[in-house]
Amino acid sequence: MTPNANAIAMNLTQVRQQITDAAQEANRTPESIALLAVSKTKPVSAIRAAYAAGQRLFAENYVQEGVNKIHECQDLDGIQWHFVGPIQSNKTKDIAEHFDWVHSIDREKIARRLNEQRLPRQAPLQVLIQVNIDDEASKAGITLHQIDTLASFIRSCPHLQLRGLMAIPRANSSENEQASSFSALQHAFLELQQGDPKVDTLSLGMSGDLASAIKYGSTMVRIGTAIFGARERNA
Ligand SMILES: *Cc1c(COP(=O)(O)O)cnc(C)c1O
């Protein structure tokens, strides 16, 4: 069930407080962590409710659903759209033309197509490389060793701006497993940042692991359920 507008506003307040608490715990400033609202499967009315409560960054992970919502929300000034789902190469054009950010680049072919299909009048597409930190067969993303090669390729693309890394960690891993994969990702991020001031984004943390993600340097948490309630279909 999708909560009503008041409940969405209250949920947002709670999530912002959780970010502030986790930041303080980690000796970081809350302003260094952006909140991305993941609205997949949720109606435009829910997006409008979150926007009315001050939320500006939204994410989708199905191309067609996202493009439809972007069209329906064109009147919302300052809204920013992030694509966080798996990318099939026949969908890159819609992504390149409609979204502001893409978190899920995992191969050169996808980067090349997004670069070619971004319209010349548009600002460069802001992109993250997706890393499969737990080497799960079911998940997209490259290994930590492959980051440099893909990063170099993206840096050669004039219509793409490399901003950092994204990961979807294994669900239900033990605290130790989580600590070791989060810290490996954090190190890779710090390395990628060396000498590249544009690299400023580590997209890590969802409703269930927001605090640990912030402890390991996340600068952008992607929150769905804690804002919009459980999803009606598997996604
Ligand atoms: C759905 C989704 C989220 C949000 O997950 P919640 O557990 O609902 O907060 C975050 N990131 C990605 C890539 C997603 O697909």
The ligand as an ORCA input file, in Angstrom:
! r2SCAN-3c Opt
* xyz 0 1
  C      14.368     -0.434     -5.204
  C      15.745      0.057     -5.102
  C      16.187      0.788     -3.976
  C      15.303      1.095     -2.787
  O      15.213     -0.003     -1.936
  P      14.394      0.059     -0.543
  O      14.876     -1.128      0.185
  O      12.951      0.010     -0.885
  O      14.763      1.344      0.135
  C      17.488      1.254     -3.980
  N      18.319      1.032     -5.011
  C      17.936      0.347     -6.105
  C      18.911      0.147     -7.208
  C      16.653     -0.157     -6.178
  O      16.288     -0.853     -7.274
*
